[in-house]
Amino acid sequence: MATTAAKNDEQPAAAASDTVASSPQDPGATAGGATASDATASGAPASTASSAADAGAAASGRHPHANANEGGPRALYERYLAEAMAAPTPPGKEPLSKNARKRAAKKRASEAFWVQKRQAEKAAKAERKAEKQEWFRRAKEALPAEQLMARLDETKRRVDERKSERKHAREDYDARLAASRHHLVIDLSFEAKMGQRELKSCVQQCMYAYGLNKRAATPWHLHFTGLKKGSAQEREFQKIGGFDSWKVDVSEQHYTELFETERLVYLTADAGETMSECSTSKVYIIGGIVDRNVHSGLTQERAGTEGIATERLPLTEHLDGLKGGTTVLTVDTMVNIMVGLSGGGGFAEVLTERCPHRKH
């Protein structure tokens, strides 16, 4: 079960493949026809020149496996590979093999491509928004005064109605949360075990989990522990609009500093004990880590070191498709299961309804 929370369905972005044909274009060429060398010659710093070439690679909006003749990712890979091959070995360190340098170049090209692709999509979205606003402005100018006032009044009524609905929804959630006696910890102290992509994925799973908990009939009091101020993971959370207003206890402290050890139960796929009930006297812990099975047994080892009880969900007992397969689940799937249990559902019903269908 995984609180070593798990494989997402998303595929990791792969960089340009070695099997892609060589591009006839200049590897440094940008979408506008300028090259990285042009940017450098114009007085721009080397980093700016590199960014210019990266932007050109992403402007096509294609995946790194796109045909090299269509431009972009292949040029990025070739440029980074040339840099990796020419880079001197630091004193006192073993030189990297050719394959290792290729892997590093592929990873760097993939990351640069997707960053630039997102920037291009963001710019296109802003342009569409501006066009839409201009269209509405012209439409308003063409309306007679009476119709315009009627439209404005209707818009104001709808806005006030949405505000009222959101206010009632907040009050309803606050009431449900106040009546709940269930506590759930998401252990976010695994940042050092994850790369940037895994960090983003973990934060996204926590966001989905929070939304699931808000809609639950009997929500859990959520606790995000081990989230250090100023850390890369904390910065990712701050990118989420409204994160500071979440009804979550966010703490840098360890969960053993917040709760009695005898109440704590770490939910992990590697536990020998099977969870038999959802008890309000226990504080359940989910490991906030996306490790893609790199760190197998990590949460079980941590709990054992800290003297904390461990349990696993009875997945294999209720889901025939899991026998002999993985029991690793994502953070949001774990929370989805827990809100089903806190609402009074039985294990068979909740696991069948809330586990991904590939697990059945």
Summary of the structure (lengths in Angstrom):
residues: 360
radius of gyration: 25.7
end to end distance: 14.0
largest distance: 79.8
contacts: 1057
relative contact order: 0.13
helix: 54%
strand: 9%
